[in-house]
């Protein structure tokens, strides 16, 4: 499980660096949506938590103005509920074909607007 978390965080960081340099590039696809949906709930939660940790680290590391608001919003949401929201979002968007971290962030943005 820890290995999956480190891989997810590493891929998220690489995707963010790549997208910062080339705005035309889509996020990397580290885990396919179908694979994520077939994971056990604990593995899904670990992946979502890793993306959230990576996301908040990147916003902190780049001094994004709304970092504190993002962290406060994420802290208001239980990881179980957030994971459920991601699963629901993926089921509602069957044509989704980007990196799974993008789905996590899009699901998060529905309540952290």
MOWO-V117263 format. One record per residue. RES is the residue in one letter. PSI is psi as a letter, one per 30 degrees, with the letter a starting at -180 (999 if undefined). OMEGA is omega in whole degrees, 0 to 359 (* if undefined). Layout:
BEGIN
((RES & PSI & OMEGA) (RES & PSI & OMEGA))
END
This chain:
BEGIN
((X & e & 180) (X & e & 180) (X & e & 178) (X & e & 179) (X & e & 181) (X & e & 177) (X & e & 181) (X & e & 180) (X & e & 179) (X & e & 179) (X & e & 177) (X & e & 179) (X & e & 179) (X & e & 179) (X & e & 180) (X & e & 178) (X & e & 181) (X & e & 181) (X & f & 177) (X & e & 181) (X & e & 182) (X & j & 184) (X & f & 179) (X & f & 185) (X & k & 175) (X & l & 176) (X & l & 177) (X & l & 176) (X & j & 182) (X & e & 178) (X & k & 179) (X & k & 181) (X & e & 180) (X & e & 178) (X & e & 178) (X & e & 182) (X & f & 179) (X & f & 179) (X & l & 171) (X & l & 184) (X & e & 179) (X & e & 178) (X & e & 177) (X & e & 180) (X & e & 179) (X & e & 179) (X & e & 181) (X & e & 179) (X & e & 178) (X & e & 178) (X & e & 180) (X & e & 177) (X & e & 179) (X & e & 180) (X & e & 181) (X & e & 176) (X & e & 181) (X & e & 179) (X & e & 178) (X & e & 184) (X & f & 180) (X & g & 177) (X & h & 177) (X & k & 189) (X & e & 185) (X & g & 180) (X & e & 183) (X & e & 179) (X & e & 178) (X & e & 180) (X & e & 179) (X & e & 179) (X & e & 181) (X & e & 179) (X & f & 180) (X & f & 184) (X & k & 177) (X & k & 181) (X & e & 177) (X & e & 180) (X & e & 179) (X & e & 178) (X & e & 177) (X & e & 178) (X & e & 179) (X & e & 178) (X & e & 178) (X & e & 181) (X & e & 180) (X & e & 179) (X & f & 179) (X & f & 181) (X & i & 185) (X & f & 180) (X & g & 181) (X & k & 181) (X & g & 176) (X & a & 176) (X & k & 184) (X & f & 178) (X & e & 177) (X & e & 178) (X & e & 179) (X & e & 182) (X & e & 178) (X & e & 176) (X & e & 179) (X & e & 184) (X & f & 179) (X & f & 178) (X & f & 176) (X & h & 183) (X & 999 & *))
END
